[in-house]
């Protein structure tokens, strides 16, 4: 309907991609994006590693596997059309110990089922040909894994929405959602907007905003801070593209890795430390309200009992640069703790179920005229345009 108004809560890359998709698929529809910050892409979109994933890690048939593959292709085309940096510098996923080889085999099988383009298995000699300063027994090489500028892409999506007659309202924190007589009212203090359909893409606050809309509490969002080190310029040329460990299948995190940015700098990270605030980008950030909410959730204690040893290890790496780099040096031995300095940090919005399970796949709930994106961690930025297609098709047919 041309006179329809669609509201979107959250101006990260996923919310903006959905808004853009609506303007393309339903010309004349009024799109209103509501964002609590004073600019778009201020949280997960603006604090990630800039990697465009090729689909190596995700269970075949999962939403992540499907939407990452589609999303990468759409994103590459978008960047080319809009002259946004997109560099297929490639990725190595490296096994450095014999006991990691079985996991590398399983990962290769998964990647091939996901039809990762150009994927090949390489030995120690070939690793050195691709990354001359890397160490390892064997690796998977994904030549089309790329790097880009996700905040720049998000701003471009916002421009597309406005150019199509939509709005991006900043400094608009949502505090109420009410549905009545086929309309949904969203409030922020004494401000209000009435829409025909609403899509919630609130990232680190997705469970709280979904609760305002009447959704069930599960899953809740638990914040994990991911801290980065930056390699000093004199050692940055030791890494050509990306060098990753073989991930631990018990966790949805990919482990500390080396990543070249489109700006030319090389970063190491991120780790995964339980944050003491939803927007806990610094160790000193503390929210008693956020901590109380986590503590009240039964799944939090089950998670802690299962993974406390890993949690202690992550905290140790957070506090000590030497401990942090001890793991990373197994992959590039020539980059020491003295060759890096602390850089920025991001916060991953990790969904947690009541049974203590860390939710791995994308999770999207439908509540009548409201759709809530409840879990959209990595590779959500890579998949953003495909997530937009999926949500709009499911929501509007």
N, C-alpha and C positions, 0 to 999 in steps of 0.2 A: 504493500500500500504506500503510495507516494506521500501521504500525509502522516505516516507513522513516525513516532519518535523512539529511538533506541538509546538507552543509557548504558554506559560502560563505566564501572568503577575500577580505576587503576590505569595510569598512563605509563606502564612499563611496555616492553616491546610486544608482549602477547596481547594486552588490551588494545594497544594501538593498531596492531596487525588485524585484529578482529574488527575494529572500527573501520579501518580502510577496506576490508573485504566486504563489509555491509554496504559501503558507498558504491563499490563496484557491482555487487550482485543485485542491489535494490536501489537503483538511481531514484533520487527524490526523497529517500528516507532521511530524516534528520537524525544525525548521530551526535550525542553529547557525551564526551569523556570527562569524568570527574576525578581529579587528582589532588591529594592532600598536600603535596609539595609545591614549591614555587617554580618547578621545571619538570619536564618529563624525564624518564629513565634515571631516576635518582637512587634506586636501590639495586636489586639484583642485576638489572640490565646494565647499569653503569659501573658495576663492581665485579664483572666476571673476567675471564681470561681471554675473551675475544676469539675463541676457537669455534670454527664451523665443523661440527662432527660429521663423520661419514657413515655412522651406524654400526661400529664394531661391537659395541658392548651389550646391546639390548636384546632381550629374549625375542626370537622370531615370532611374529604374529602379535606382539604387544603394540600398544599405541605408540610407544616411543620408537620402536623399530619402523613402523609404517610411516609415522609423521616425520621422523628424522630424515629418512630417505627422500621423501617428497619435498620436505622443507628445504633441504640443502640445495636441491635443484632450483627451486623457486627463488631462494635467497641469492644464489649466484647470478641468476638472470636479473634480479632486481638491482643488485649492486652494479652490474655491467651497464644497465640502462640508466642508472642515476649517477654513474661515475664515482661510486663509493669504493674505497680500497677493499680488495679481495685478493688474497695471495695464497695460492695452493702450494705452500711450502712443505707440506707433507708431515706425517707423524710416524715415529717408531714406537711400538709397544714392546719393551725389552724385558727378557728374562735374564737375570744375572746369577741365579742359583739353579742348581739341578732340580731342587724340589719345586721350582716354579714352572718347569717344562710341561707338566700335565695340565696346569691351568692355562698355559699358552696354547696348548693343543685344543682345549675346550673353547677358548676364545676364538681361535682360528675357525673352528667349525661353525660357531655362532655367526662370525663375520661373513663367512661364505654363504650361509643360509640367508643372510640379510643382503647379499649381493653387493658388498662394499666394493666400489669401483677400483680396479687396479691393484687390489690387495695381493701381496705376495709374502711368503715366508722367506726370511733371510738368515744366513749364518753369521758367525763372528766377523768374517772377512767382509761380507757385504754390509754389515752394520757400519764398519769403518769407512766404507766407500760412500755411504749416505751421510753419516755423521762422523767425521774423522776423529773426534775426541770422545766419542761415546764408548762405553764398555758394555759387554753382554755376551751371553752364550748364543742366543738366537732372538729373533724379533719378528713381529709383523710390521710390514711397511704399508702404510696407507697414503699413497702419493697425492690423493685429492682432498685429504683433510686440510682445511684452510684456516686462515685468520682474517678477521675483518674488524670493523669499528661498529659495535652494536649500538652504542649511544647515538652515533651519527645516523644509523638506520632508523632508530626509533624516532628521532627528530624528523626524519624524512617522512615516515608514516604519519606523524602528526600533521605535517604540512599537507600531505595528501588528503587527510580528513577535512582540514579547513578549506582547501581548494575546492572540495566537493560540496561545500556549504555546511559542514559540521562545525562543532565547537570542541575545544579542549579547555576546560575550566580548571585553572590552577588554584592553589590555596583553598581547596574545597574538600575538607575531611568529612567523610560520611558518618553520621551518628544515628541515622534512623532510616528504616526501609519498611514501607507499609503497602500492602496490595489490597485494593478494594474496587469492586465493580469493573474489573478488567483493566485497571490502571495501577501503576506502581509509583508511589511517591517516595523520593529520596530527599532527606533533609541534612543540612549542615548548619547547626545553630538555628537561626531564624530564616535561613535561605531554603528554598525548596525547588525541586524540578519534578515534573510528572512525565512518566514515559509509558509507552505501550509494552515494551519488553526491556529487560535488564540483564546485563551480563557482568558478573563479578570476577575481576582479575586482579585481586588485591595483594597477591604475592605473600609477603611475610605476615600480612594481616588477613589472609584469605579466610581463615576459619572464623575470625571475629566478625567480619563483614557478612559472611554467609549465615552466621547465627542471627544477625540482625534481620536477615531475609527469611528466617524460619527454617533454615537447614539444620540437620542433625549435627551434633557436636563432633562426631568422628569423621575424618581424622583431625587431630589438632596439629598446629604448626609448632615445631621445635626449632629454634634458631641455632645454626652452626656457623661460627665465624671461620672464614677461610683467609688466612694471612699469607701475604706474598713477600718474598725477598726479591730484590732487583740486583742483577749481576752488574758489577762495575764495568764501565765502557771498555776498559782494556782487556776484559775477558769475554765480552759479549759475542765476539766473532767465533768463539768455540762452539756455539750452537747455531746451526743453520735453520732448523725448523722447530719441531716438537719432539721431545723425548719423554715417554711415559713409562711407568712401571706396569707390570701385569697386575690388575686390580684384584683385591680380595673379594671374592663373590659374596661374602657375608654383608658387605656394605654397598650402598649406592654411590659412594665417593670413589674417585679414580686414583687417589694417591698423589703425593707431591711430584710434580713434573716440571720440566723445563719447557718454556713457551716463548717463542719470538713474537713480539707484537708488530702490528703494521707500522708503528713508529720507529721500529728498529731496535728497541730495547729488548732485553731478555729477562724474563721473570722466572722465579722458582716458586712453586706452590700450586694451589693452596693446600694447607692442612685442613683439619676439620675439628674445631674445638667447640664444645657446647658453650654458647654465648649466654651471658647473664642479662641480656635484654634483646628484644626482638630486633631492634636496630643497634645492636651492640658491635659497632665497628672497631671499638677500642676495648682493651682489657678493662679499662676503668669504667666503662658504661655499665650501669646497673639499674634494673627496674624490678623492684620488689613485687609489683603487680604481675609482671611477666613471669617471674620465677614462681610466684604462688600458683599461677595458672598451670605451669608445667608440673609442679609438685602435686597438684590436685588430680592430675590425670593418671589413672592406674597404669597405663601403658608406659609412662615415664620410668616408674620403678622397675617394671619388667625389663625395659631396655637397659637400665643401669646395671641390673644383676647380670645380664648377658654380656655386656660390653665394657665393664669397668676397667679391665686391664688396658684395653685399647684407648679408653678415655684418659687414663693416667699418662700413657705414652704420648698422646697428642698434646696434653698440657705441658709435659716436659719439653717437647719441641717448641711450643709456643713461648716458653720462658727462656729457653737457651738457644741462641743462634747456632752454636756448635752441634747441639742435639738435632736441631732442625736439618742442618746440612749433612749430618752423618748419613742419613738415608739417601739424600740427593746425590752425594758423592759416589755412590755405588754405580751411578749411571754416567756421570761426567766427572771422573776423578780429579781433573785439573782445576775444577772450580771449588775452592775451599770456603770455609766460613768467613775468612778475611777478604774474600772476593765479592761478597754480597752485602747489601744493607737492607734494612727493613723498608718495605714499600707500603702499599695500601692494603686494605682488607675488604672482603665482601661478607655478606651474611646469606647463607643458603636457607631458604624456607623449606625445611624438611618435614613432610607429613609423617605423623606417627599414629598408628592404629591402637585400639584399646588393648590388644594382646602384646604390645611392645614391638611390633613389626615396623621397621622403617619402610614406608611406602615407596616402591621403586618406580612404578609406572605412572604416567599422567592419570589424574583422576578428576572427572568432571561430573557434577551433579545437576539434575534438572528439577526445578521446583515450579511447575506451571509456567508462568511467563518469565521466570528467572532461571538463568544458567549460572552455576558457580564453578569456576575453575579452582578446585581445591588442592591440587598438587601439580605443579609445573616447574620442577627443577631442571637442570641440564639434562637433555639438550633442548630446552624450551626455546632459547634464543635462536638456535639453528632451525628449529621446527616451527617458528612463530607463524610463518605464512601458511603452513600446512595445518597447524592448530586452528588458525582462523577459518580455513576452508571447512574443517571438520565441525567446528562449533556452529558456524553459520548454516551449514547444510542440515545439521541435526536440529537447530533451533527454528529455522524458518522453512525447511523443506526445499 
